[in-house]
Amino acid sequence: MSLITLGIESSCDETGIALYQMGRGLLAHALYTQVAMHNEYGGVVPELASRDHVRRVIPLVRQVLREADVSLAQVSAVAYTQGPGLGGALLVGASIANSLAYALDIPAIGIHHLEGHLLSPLLSDPAPEFPFVALLVSGGHTQLMRVDGVGRYTLLGETLDDAAGEAFDKSAKLLGLSYPGGPALAKLAVAGRPGRYKLPRPMQHSGDLDFSFSGLKTAVLTLVKQSGDDEQTKADIACAVQEAIVDVLAHKARAALAHTGLDQLVVAGGVGANQLLRSRLTEGIGKRGGKVFYPDLEFCTDNGAMIAFAGALRLAQQQNKKDYRFNVKPRWDLAEIVY
């Protein structure tokens, strides 16, 4: 039987567990989100997140094994998110993964969270082929990468301050929307009237592939203070915010394809679920003969499937050392990955 990898994701406020088998694909996966718990605080409380991961990991592992009809004895490796993320939350997944791997005498494989997102569209059908450009828009990260293969990543551009996801969330908070702010703002924007407000597109025409969204956040703050607080006004502002962010992301993504001469774009991370971004990219890049690939919606946010898949790819490349000393990396540049 081909190798089976158990994946554990616990970088922030979602506990994700999955089983992936080479040759068969994803066997089972489960996800528990802490959104309801953090909602009353308006954002993630790290200590609460860590404690909740402690409660969820083992029951979810048992659930996934049961659904896949796989025993622990059949698991070939345990992959876990080593970073970046919340230190305490990462430690929960890392300690359980390494303890389990030690008990089973199998490899424990630390995975970069963004590498998981970057490779997640490969789980879909059709999947992109190497090489491609990847637009990573996950939480506090907005990056453009050239991807020539597993472990072969070249940074093309990144955010110099706030990321796109943070711009969505902070703007939503200024509008009094609930947590998580990004999806709430996108939902409200549907009722907005395009063109009523014009917001800046920071660095859209900077001539490079970097991003900046802090100026947009400041402009939204000013606009909210100057405008009314009726629902239509809020919807119009939400519409303007979404248009500004999507315009910048789409422009830079097209520029990255032109810069590299490639015709495939992969979009990964939570903001990749935004429907306006998807339609704008698919239409704009399609007109130029290119193609855009997205993970399934359930794999846009943090999940165990992407970690199990990345772990399986590592395992296939003989990344199978049985060394159970571990550390976590709350801050970890994707370019620092060593294969």
C-alpha positions as CSV (number, residue, x, y, z in Angstrom):
1,M,0.0,0.0,0.0
2,S,1.3,3.5,-0.9
3,L,2.3,5.9,1.9
4,I,-0.4,7.6,4.0
5,T,0.4,11.0,5.6
6,L,-1.6,12.5,8.5
7,G,-1.7,16.3,8.4
8,I,-2.2,18.6,11.4
9,E,-2.9,22.3,11.0
10,S,-3.1,24.5,14.1
11,S,-1.4,27.8,13.1
12,C,-4.2,30.2,14.1
13,D,-7.9,29.8,14.8
14,E,-8.8,26.6,12.9
15,T,-7.9,23.0,13.7
16,G,-7.5,21.0,10.6
17,I,-6.8,17.3,10.3
18,A,-6.5,15.2,7.1
19,L,-5.2,12.0,5.6
20,Y,-3.6,11.9,2.2
21,Q,-2.4,8.9,0.3
22,M,-0.2,9.0,-2.8
23,G,-1.9,7.5,-5.8
24,R,-5.4,7.8,-4.2
25,G,-5.5,11.4,-3.1
26,L,-7.3,12.9,-0.1
27,L,-8.8,10.1,2.0
28,A,-10.6,12.2,4.6
29,H,-10.4,15.6,6.3
30,A,-12.0,17.5,9.1
31,L,-11.9,21.2,10.2
32,Y,-13.0,22.9,13.4
33,T,-13.2,26.7,13.3
34,Q,-13.0,28.9,16.4
35,V,-14.8,31.8,14.7
36,A,-17.8,31.8,17.1
37,M,-15.4,31.8,20.2
38,H,-13.4,34.8,18.9
39,N,-16.3,36.8,17.5
40,E,-17.2,38.5,20.8
41,Y,-13.6,39.8,21.0
42,G,-13.5,41.1,17.5
43,G,-10.4,39.1,16.6
44,V,-8.3,36.0,17.6
45,V,-7.2,35.7,21.2
46,P,-4.0,33.7,21.1
47,E,-4.3,32.0,24.5
48,L,-7.9,30.9,23.8
49,A,-6.9,29.6,20.4
50,S,-4.1,27.5,21.8
51,R,-6.3,26.0,24.5
52,D,-9.0,25.1,22.0
53,H,-6.5,23.3,19.7
54,V,-5.6,21.1,22.7
55,R,-9.2,20.1,23.0
56,R,-9.8,19.5,19.3
57,V,-6.7,17.8,17.8
58,I,-7.1,14.2,19.1
59,P,-10.8,13.9,18.6
60,L,-10.5,15.2,15.0
61,V,-7.6,12.7,14.4
62,R,-9.8,9.9,15.6
63,Q,-12.7,11.2,13.4
64,V,-10.6,11.3,10.2
65,L,-9.1,7.9,10.8
66,R,-12.6,6.5,11.3
67,E,-14.0,8.1,8.2
68,A,-11.1,6.9,6.0
69,D,-11.2,3.4,7.6
70,V,-7.5,3.7,8.3
71,S,-5.7,2.6,11.5
72,L,-2.8,4.5,13.1
73,A,-0.6,1.5,12.2
74,Q,-1.2,2.3,8.5
75,V,0.0,5.9,8.8
76,S,3.5,6.4,7.3
77,A,4.2,10.0,8.5
78,V,2.8,12.9,10.5
79,A,3.0,16.3,8.9
80,Y,2.3,19.4,10.9
81,T,2.4,23.2,10.5
82,Q,5.7,24.4,11.9
83,G,5.1,28.1,11.1
84,P,4.4,30.9,10.6
85,G,1.5,31.5,13.0
86,L,0.7,32.0,16.6
87,G,3.4,30.5,18.8
88,G,1.2,28.7,21.3
89,A,-1.2,27.4,18.6
90,L,1.8,26.0,16.6
91,L,3.2,24.3,19.7
92,V,0.0,22.3,20.2
93,G,0.1,20.8,16.7
94,A,3.9,20.3,16.7
95,S,4.0,18.6,20.1
96,I,1.1,16.2,19.3
97,A,2.5,15.4,15.9
98,N,6.0,14.6,17.1
99,S,4.7,12.6,20.1
100,L,2.4,10.6,17.8
101,A,5.2,10.0,15.3
102,Y,7.6,9.0,18.0
103,A,5.1,6.5,19.4
104,L,4.5,5.0,15.9
105,D,8.2,5.2,15.0
106,I,7.5,7.1,11.8
107,P,8.7,10.5,10.5
108,A,7.4,13.8,11.7
109,I,7.6,16.5,9.0
110,G,7.3,20.2,9.7
111,I,5.5,22.2,7.0
112,H,5.6,25.9,6.2
113,H,2.0,27.1,6.4
114,L,2.3,29.2,3.2
115,E,3.8,26.3,1.3
116,G,0.7,24.4,2.2
117,H,-1.5,27.2,0.7
118,L,0.8,27.5,-2.3
119,L,0.5,23.8,-3.2
120,S,-3.2,23.4,-2.3
121,P,-4.5,24.1,-5.9
122,L,-2.7,20.9,-6.9
123,L,-5.4,19.0,-4.9
124,S,-8.0,20.3,-7.4
125,D,-8.9,18.9,-10.8
126,P,-7.7,20.3,-13.2
127,A,-4.4,21.1,-11.4
128,P,-1.7,23.5,-12.7
129,E,1.6,22.3,-14.0
130,F,5.0,23.7,-13.0
131,P,6.1,26.3,-13.6
132,F,3.5,28.9,-12.5
133,V,3.0,32.2,-10.7
134,A,1.3,32.0,-7.3
135,L,-0.6,34.8,-5.7
136,L,-0.6,34.1,-2.0
137,V,-3.3,36.1,-0.1
138,S,-3.5,34.5,3.3
139,G,-4.1,36.4,6.6
140,G,-1.1,38.7,7.1
141,H,0.6,37.6,3.9
142,T,0.3,38.9,0.4
143,Q,3.0,37.6,-2.0
144,L,3.7,36.8,-5.6
145,M,5.9,33.8,-6.1
146,R,7.4,32.0,-9.1
147,V,7.0,28.2,-8.5
148,D,9.2,26.0,-10.6
149,G,8.5,22.8,-8.5
150,V,8.1,21.6,-5.0
151,G,10.5,23.5,-2.9
152,R,11.6,25.7,-5.8
153,Y,10.1,29.1,-5.0
154,T,11.3,32.6,-6.0
155,L,9.8,35.7,-4.4
156,L,8.6,38.2,-7.0
157,G,6.9,40.7,-4.7
158,E,5.3,41.1,-1.3
159,T,3.4,43.5,0.9
160,L,5.5,46.2,2.5
161,D,3.0,46.8,5.3
162,D,-0.6,45.6,5.7
163,A,-1.6,42.6,3.7
164,A,-4.8,42.3,1.6
165,G,-6.5,40.2,4.2
166,E,-5.7,42.7,6.9
167,A,-7.0,45.5,4.7
168,F,-10.3,43.6,4.4
169,D,-10.5,42.8,8.1
170,K,-9.5,46.3,9.4
171,S,-11.9,48.0,7.0
172,A,-14.7,45.7,8.1
173,K,-14.0,46.6,11.7
174,L,-14.1,50.3,10.9
175,L,-17.6,49.7,9.4
176,G,-18.7,47.9,12.5
177,L,-18.9,44.4,10.9
178,S,-18.5,41.2,12.8
179,Y,-15.4,38.9,12.8
180,P,-14.1,37.6,10.5
181,G,-14.3,40.9,8.7
182,G,-13.2,39.9,5.2
183,P,-16.2,37.7,4.3
184,A,-18.6,40.1,6.0
185,L,-17.3,43.0,4.0
186,A,-17.6,41.1,0.7
187,K,-21.1,40.1,1.6
188,L,-22.1,43.7,2.4
189,A,-20.4,45.0,-0.8
190,V,-22.9,43.1,-3.0
191,A,-25.5,45.7,-2.0
192,G,-23.1,48.6,-2.6
193,R,-23.3,51.0,-5.5
194,P,-20.0,51.0,-7.5
195,G,-18.5,54.3,-8.1
196,R,-20.1,56.3,-5.3
197,Y,-16.7,56.4,-3.5
198,K,-13.2,56.4,-4.9
199,L,-10.4,54.9,-2.8
200,P,-6.7,54.9,-3.6
201,R,-5.0,51.9,-5.2
202,P,-1.6,52.0,-3.3
203,M,1.4,51.0,-5.5
204,Q,-0.8,49.8,-8.3
205,H,1.5,51.5,-10.8
206,S,4.7,51.4,-8.9
207,G,6.5,49.5,-11.6
208,D,7.4,46.6,-9.4
209,L,5.5,43.6,-7.9
210,D,5.3,44.8,-4.3
211,F,2.1,45.7,-2.5
212,S,1.0,48.2,0.2
213,F,-2.4,48.5,1.8
214,S,-1.8,50.7,4.9
215,G,-2.7,53.8,3.0
216,L,-5.9,52.3,1.9
217,K,-6.8,51.5,5.5
218,T,-6.2,55.2,6.4
219,A,-8.3,56.4,3.6
220,V,-11.2,54.1,4.7
221,L,-10.9,55.5,8.2
222,T,-11.2,59.0,6.9
223,L,-14.1,58.1,4.6
224,V,-16.0,56.4,7.4
225,K,-15.6,59.4,9.7
226,Q,-16.9,61.8,7.0
227,S,-19.8,59.7,5.8
228,G,-23.1,58.6,7.3
229,D,-23.6,55.3,9.1
230,D,-26.8,54.2,7.3
231,E,-26.7,50.7,5.8
232,Q,-26.5,51.9,2.2
233,T,-23.6,54.1,2.9
234,K,-21.8,51.3,4.6
235,A,-22.5,49.0,1.6
236,D,-21.2,51.6,-0.8
237,I,-18.0,52.0,1.2
238,A,-17.6,48.2,1.4
239,C,-18.0,48.0,-2.3
240,A,-15.3,50.7,-2.8
241,V,-12.9,48.9,-0.4
242,Q,-13.3,45.6,-2.2
243,E,-12.9,47.2,-5.7
244,A,-9.7,48.9,-4.6
245,I,-8.1,45.7,-3.1
246,V,-9.2,43.5,-6.1
247,D,-7.9,46.1,-8.6
248,V,-4.4,46.1,-7.0
249,L,-4.2,42.3,-6.7
250,A,-5.4,41.7,-10.3
251,H,-3.1,44.3,-11.7
252,K,0.0,42.9,-9.9
253,A,-0.9,39.3,-10.8
254,R,-1.1,40.2,-14.5
255,A,2.2,42.1,-14.2
256,A,3.8,39.0,-12.6
257,L,2.7,36.8,-15.5
258,A,4.1,39.3,-18.0
259,H,7.4,39.6,-16.0
260,T,8.0,35.9,-15.9
261,G,6.6,35.0,-19.3
262,L,4.4,32.4,-17.8
263,D,0.7,31.8,-18.5
264,Q,-0.6,30.0,-15.4
265,L,-1.6,31.8,-12.2
266,V,-2.4,30.0,-8.9
267,V,-4.4,31.9,-6.3
268,A,-4.2,30.5,-2.8
269,G,-5.2,31.6,0.7
270,G,-8.3,32.9,2.4
271,V,-8.8,36.0,0.2
272,G,-8.7,33.6,-2.8
273,A,-12.3,32.8,-1.9
274,N,-13.4,36.3,-2.8
275,Q,-15.8,36.0,-5.8
276,L,-15.0,39.4,-7.3
277,L,-11.3,38.6,-7.2
278,R,-11.9,35.3,-8.9
279,S,-14.1,36.7,-11.7
280,R,-11.7,39.6,-12.3
281,L,-8.6,37.4,-12.5
282,T,-10.3,34.7,-14.6
283,E,-11.7,37.2,-17.1
284,G,-8.6,39.4,-17.3
285,I,-6.0,36.7,-17.6
286,G,-8.2,34.5,-19.8
287,K,-8.4,37.3,-22.4
288,R,-4.6,37.2,-22.5
289,G,-4.5,33.5,-23.2
290,G,-3.6,32.5,-19.6
291,K,-5.4,30.3,-17.1
292,V,-6.1,30.8,-13.4
293,F,-6.3,27.9,-10.8
294,Y,-7.9,28.1,-7.4
295,P,-8.2,25.6,-4.6
296,D,-11.7,24.4,-3.8
297,L,-13.4,26.9,-1.6
298,E,-13.2,24.6,1.4
299,F,-9.4,24.6,1.0
300,C,-8.9,28.4,0.7
301,T,-8.9,28.9,4.5
302,D,-6.5,27.1,6.8
303,N,-7.0,23.3,6.6
304,G,-5.3,20.0,7.3
305,A,-5.6,18.8,3.7
306,M,-2.9,21.2,2.4
307,I,-0.5,20.2,5.2
308,A,-1.1,16.4,4.6
309,F,-0.5,17.0,0.9
310,A,2.7,19.0,1.4
311,G,3.9,16.4,3.8
312,A,3.2,13.6,1.4
313,L,5.2,15.4,-1.3
314,R,8.1,15.8,1.2
315,L,7.8,12.1,2.1
316,A,8.0,11.2,-1.6
317,Q,11.2,13.1,-1.8
318,Q,12.7,11.0,1.0
319,Q,12.2,13.7,3.7
320,N,11.7,10.9,6.2
321,K,14.2,11.5,9.0
322,K,13.0,10.3,12.4
323,D,14.2,13.2,14.5
324,Y,11.6,14.2,17.1
325,R,13.3,17.3,18.4
326,F,11.2,20.2,17.3
327,N,10.7,23.9,17.3
328,V,8.1,26.2,15.9
329,K,8.6,29.3,13.8
330,P,6.0,32.0,14.4
331,R,7.8,34.2,11.8
332,W,9.2,32.2,8.9
333,D,10.1,33.5,5.4
334,L,9.0,31.0,2.7
335,A,12.4,31.6,1.0
336,E,14.1,30.0,4.0
337,I,12.7,26.6,3.3
338,V,15.4,24.0,2.9
339,Y,14.8,20.8,1.0
